[in-house]
């Protein structure tokens, strides 16, 4: 999993773009992967990857948990995503077949060390 807090653009939202794969060596794009972001609010934001595994999702300011899910694969859980307006970040993830959950802490303090 690669995550980079990126530079800034001209938007009021923080954006994450990226691609999800199913195989480390062949990098097979995964379509219809659910990207779900949540805070303490009851309403989650959900988007899906396209046929090439690409996605783009936006966030208001705050700290979020992002879940990447597809049936038959381990869920990837990114905790402590810190969104700033105008920020564009990039994510590249490879999902492993199986069950369970893999957790990554992507707080800026840990990523920028």
C-alpha positions as CSV (number, residue, x, y, z in Angstrom):
1,X,0.0,0.0,0.0
2,X,1.3,3.4,-1.0
3,X,-0.2,6.6,0.3
4,X,1.1,10.1,-0.3
5,X,-0.4,13.3,1.1
6,X,-0.2,15.5,-2.0
7,X,0.0,19.1,-2.9
8,X,-2.8,21.6,-3.3
9,X,-5.2,22.6,-6.0
10,X,-8.2,24.9,-6.3
11,X,-11.0,23.2,-4.5
12,X,-12.8,23.4,-1.1
13,X,-12.4,19.6,-0.6
14,X,-9.6,17.3,0.1
15,X,-9.4,14.7,-2.7
16,X,-7.9,11.2,-2.8
17,X,-7.4,9.6,-6.2
18,X,-5.8,6.2,-6.8
19,X,-6.0,2.7,-8.2
20,X,-6.7,-0.6,-6.6
21,X,-5.1,-3.9,-7.7
22,X,-5.6,-7.6,-7.0
23,X,-2.1,-8.9,-7.6
24,X,1.3,-7.5,-6.5
25,X,3.3,-8.8,-9.4
26,X,0.9,-8.4,-12.3
27,X,-1.0,-5.4,-10.9
28,X,-4.5,-6.5,-12.1
29,X,-6.9,-3.6,-11.7
30,X,-9.9,-4.4,-9.5
31,X,-13.3,-2.9,-10.5
32,X,-16.3,-2.3,-8.3
33,X,-14.2,-2.0,-5.1
34,X,-16.1,0.0,-2.5
35,X,-14.2,3.0,-1.0
36,X,-16.1,4.1,2.1
37,X,-15.1,7.1,4.2
38,X,-16.5,8.0,7.6
39,X,-16.1,10.2,10.6
40,X,-18.3,10.1,13.7
41,X,-21.3,11.0,11.5
42,X,-23.9,8.4,10.8
43,X,-23.7,9.0,7.0
44,X,-20.8,7.4,5.1
45,X,-19.5,8.6,1.7
46,X,-19.2,5.7,-0.7
47,X,-17.6,5.6,-4.2
48,X,-16.5,2.7,-6.4
49,X,-13.5,1.9,-8.6
50,X,-14.1,1.9,-12.4
51,X,-13.2,-0.9,-14.7
52,X,-9.5,0.0,-14.5
53,X,-9.5,0.2,-10.7
54,X,-9.4,4.0,-10.6
55,X,-11.3,6.1,-8.1
56,X,-11.6,9.7,-6.9
57,X,-13.3,10.7,-3.7
58,X,-13.6,14.0,-1.8
59,X,-13.7,15.0,1.9
60,X,-14.5,18.1,3.9
61,X,-12.0,19.2,6.5
62,X,-11.4,16.7,9.3
63,X,-10.0,13.3,10.3
64,X,-11.5,10.2,8.6
65,X,-11.4,6.4,8.4
66,X,-11.3,5.0,4.9
67,X,-12.3,1.4,4.2
68,X,-11.5,-0.3,0.9
69,X,-13.7,-3.4,0.5
70,X,-14.5,-6.1,-2.1
71,X,-16.1,-9.5,-1.5
72,X,-13.4,-12.2,-1.4
73,X,-10.6,-9.9,-0.4
74,X,-9.2,-8.6,2.9
75,X,-10.6,-5.2,3.8
76,X,-8.0,-2.4,3.9
77,X,-8.7,0.2,6.7
78,X,-6.9,3.5,6.6
79,X,-7.2,5.3,9.9
80,X,-6.5,9.0,10.8
81,X,-6.7,10.4,7.2
82,X,-6.3,14.1,7.9
83,X,-8.1,16.1,5.2
84,X,-7.3,19.7,4.4
85,X,-9.2,21.8,1.9
86,X,-7.4,21.9,-1.5
87,X,-5.2,18.9,-0.8
88,X,-4.9,16.2,-3.4
89,X,-3.5,12.8,-2.2
90,X,-2.8,9.6,-4.0
91,X,-3.4,6.0,-3.0
92,X,-2.2,2.8,-4.6
93,X,-3.4,-0.4,-2.9
94,X,-3.1,-4.1,-3.6
95,X,-5.9,-6.2,-2.1
96,X,-5.1,-9.7,-0.9
97,X,-7.6,-12.6,-1.3
98,X,-9.1,-13.8,1.9
99,X,-11.0,-12.5,4.9
100,X,-10.2,-10.1,7.7
101,X,-8.9,-6.6,7.8
102,X,-5.5,-4.9,7.4
103,X,-5.2,-1.6,9.2
104,X,-2.8,1.3,8.3
105,X,-2.4,4.5,10.4
106,X,-1.9,7.2,7.8
107,X,-1.8,10.2,10.1
108,X,0.5,13.0,8.8
109,X,2.7,12.6,11.8
110,X,3.4,9.0,10.9
111,X,3.6,9.3,7.0
112,X,5.8,12.4,7.0
113,X,8.5,10.9,9.3
